[in-house]
Amino acid sequence: MTTTAEFENMLRDAALRVTAPRLAVLNVVHDQPHSDTDTIIGQVRETLGAVSHQAVYDVLRALTTAGLLRRIQPTGSVARYETRVADNHHHLVCRSCGEIADVDCAAGPAPCLTASDDHGFTIDEAEVIYWGLCPACSSSPSPK
């Protein structure tokens, strides 16, 4: 479990000022991985009271740029955020309910998948999204 003091140190190490909105966003995203912006805004407001949408967007942008958050956006979904940034993991997405789960790298070190033709690029990351049905949706009776 990450503490407020650890979040403060992460912000300082990233050369970012420690502010209540930044700490609140880090706490929300840590506690609710793959949260969308509306969820984050709602939770931050529960913690801090009146905080503008723009303030939260600015915090999300700053934390993502600093490498403290990862922004993902599966096809057909709004942007979502997570604090798991120190590895090259991938995601499972349910086609029915939209649930997202982390899955470790397919095989070996980053970029874990070797492109058949790198076109001269120096590849340092592979982004993979696995699509299917989560256990709850898999066991639900299909509509008639």
Backbone torsions as a table, in degrees:
resi	resn	phi	psi	omega
1	MET	NA	132.4	-180.0
2	THR	-89.2	134.5	-178.8
3	THR	-98.3	167.7	177.1
4	THR	-58.9	-40.5	179.2
5	ALA	-61.4	-37.8	177.6
6	GLU	-67.0	-40.0	176.5
7	PHE	-64.0	-41.0	177.4
8	GLU	-59.6	-44.4	178.9
9	ASN	-64.4	-39.2	177.8
10	MET	-60.9	-43.3	178.9
11	LEU	-63.2	-47.2	179.6
12	ARG	-62.0	-43.2	179.3
13	ASP	-61.7	-28.9	178.7
14	ALA	-89.5	7.9	-180.0
15	ALA	62.8	34.5	176.3
16	LEU	-111.6	142.8	175.7
17	ARG	-66.1	145.7	175.9
18	VAL	-84.5	115.8	178.4
19	THR	-129.3	158.0	179.1
20	ALA	-59.8	-44.3	178.4
21	PRO	-61.9	-40.4	179.0
22	ARG	-64.0	-44.4	178.2
23	LEU	-63.7	-41.0	-179.7
24	ALA	-64.0	-44.1	179.0
25	VAL	-63.1	-45.6	178.5
26	LEU	-58.7	-42.8	179.0
27	ASN	-62.7	-45.4	-179.1
28	VAL	-62.3	-49.6	-176.3
29	VAL	-67.5	-35.6	176.6
30	HIS	-63.8	-44.1	-177.5
31	ASP	-76.3	-25.9	-178.0
32	GLN	-132.1	74.0	-178.9
33	PRO	-57.1	147.7	179.0
34	HIS	71.0	25.5	177.8
35	SER	-71.9	145.8	174.2
36	ASP	-89.5	170.5	-175.0
37	THR	-60.4	-43.0	-179.6
38	ASP	-61.1	-41.1	177.8
39	THR	-63.5	-44.5	-179.6
40	ILE	-62.1	-46.6	179.4
41	ILE	-58.1	-47.0	-179.8
42	GLY	-59.7	-44.5	-179.3
43	GLN	-69.3	-39.5	178.3
44	VAL	-63.4	-40.7	178.6
45	ARG	-65.3	-34.0	176.2
46	GLU	-64.0	-33.7	-178.9
47	THR	-81.4	-45.8	-170.5
48	LEU	-106.9	-12.4	-174.2
49	GLY	89.0	-137.6	-175.2
50	ALA	-70.8	112.7	173.8
51	VAL	-136.6	132.0	-176.2
52	SER	-74.9	155.7	173.4
53	HIS	-54.8	-45.6	-176.3
54	GLN	-61.6	-38.1	178.6
55	ALA	-61.7	-43.1	179.5
56	VAL	-68.2	-42.2	176.5
57	TYR	-58.8	-42.2	179.5
58	ASP	-63.9	-41.2	178.0
59	VAL	-64.3	-46.0	179.4
60	LEU	-58.8	-43.0	179.3
61	ARG	-63.3	-46.6	-178.9
62	ALA	-63.2	-43.8	-178.5
63	LEU	-69.4	-35.1	177.4
64	THR	-69.4	-45.5	178.6
65	THR	-60.4	-37.8	179.9
66	ALA	-76.9	-7.6	179.4
67	GLY	82.9	14.3	178.4
68	LEU	-88.8	-20.7	174.9
69	LEU	-127.6	154.3	172.9
70	ARG	-115.5	132.7	178.0
71	ARG	-101.4	127.6	175.1
72	ILE	-124.0	151.8	178.1
73	GLN	-148.3	83.5	176.6
74	PRO	-59.1	148.5	179.9
75	THR	-50.0	130.4	178.6
76	GLY	81.9	4.9	-177.8
77	SER	-118.9	157.5	171.3
78	VAL	-75.2	165.5	177.3
79	ALA	-62.4	143.0	178.3
80	ARG	-132.5	158.6	-173.3
81	TYR	-130.3	150.8	176.8
82	GLU	-147.6	157.7	178.7
83	THR	-94.6	-5.7	178.8
84	ARG	-79.1	94.4	-174.7
85	VAL	-120.0	-10.1	-170.8
86	ALA	-86.0	6.0	-179.5
87	ASP	-142.3	174.0	179.8
88	ASN	-105.5	69.0	179.4
89	HIS	-93.4	171.2	-177.7
90	HIS	-124.1	-172.6	-175.5
91	HIS	-135.3	148.6	170.3
92	LEU	-105.3	133.6	-179.9
93	VAL	-127.8	129.0	177.2
94	CYS	-79.0	125.9	179.4
95	ARG	-67.4	-21.7	-175.7
96	SER	-91.3	-58.3	-173.9
97	CYS	-101.2	-12.8	178.5
98	GLY	85.4	4.0	177.9
99	GLU	-55.9	142.8	178.9
100	ILE	-123.1	135.6	177.3
101	ALA	-132.1	148.7	176.0
102	ASP	-78.2	147.3	173.0
103	VAL	-139.3	135.3	-178.7
104	ASP	-65.5	163.3	-177.7
105	CYS	-51.8	141.3	-175.6
106	ALA	-56.5	-46.2	179.4
107	ALA	-167.8	129.9	172.5
108	GLY	75.6	-174.6	-177.6
109	PRO	-75.3	165.4	177.5
110	ALA	-55.4	140.7	7.5
111	PRO	-87.4	12.0	172.1
112	CYS	59.0	-15.5	170.8
113	LEU	-132.0	132.3	-179.9
114	THR	-98.9	124.4	180.0
115	ALA	-67.5	142.5	179.0
116	SER	-66.4	-28.2	175.4
117	ASP	-146.5	114.9	-176.8
118	ASP	-85.5	-2.5	177.6
119	HIS	50.7	28.9	178.9
120	GLY	85.4	-1.7	179.0
121	PHE	-73.8	150.0	168.4
122	THR	-96.1	105.0	-173.8
123	ILE	-85.2	129.6	178.6
124	ASP	-124.1	-2.5	-179.6
125	GLU	-158.6	145.3	173.1
126	ALA	-123.6	131.2	178.9
127	GLU	-107.6	117.8	-177.5
128	VAL	-122.7	134.8	173.4
129	ILE	-123.5	123.0	175.7
130	TYR	-92.7	131.6	-179.3
131	TRP	-112.4	143.6	177.9
132	GLY	178.0	-153.3	177.7
133	LEU	-116.5	134.5	177.0
134	CYS	-69.1	166.8	-179.9
135	PRO	-56.1	-40.1	-178.9
136	ALA	-64.8	-44.0	-178.8
137	CYS	-73.8	-30.5	178.5
138	SER	-65.4	-33.1	-176.8
139	SER	-93.2	-5.6	178.6
140	SER	-75.0	141.6	175.7
141	PRO	-65.9	139.6	180.0
142	SER	-74.9	146.2	-179.5
143	PRO	-66.6	148.5	-178.4
144	LYS	-97.9	NA	NA
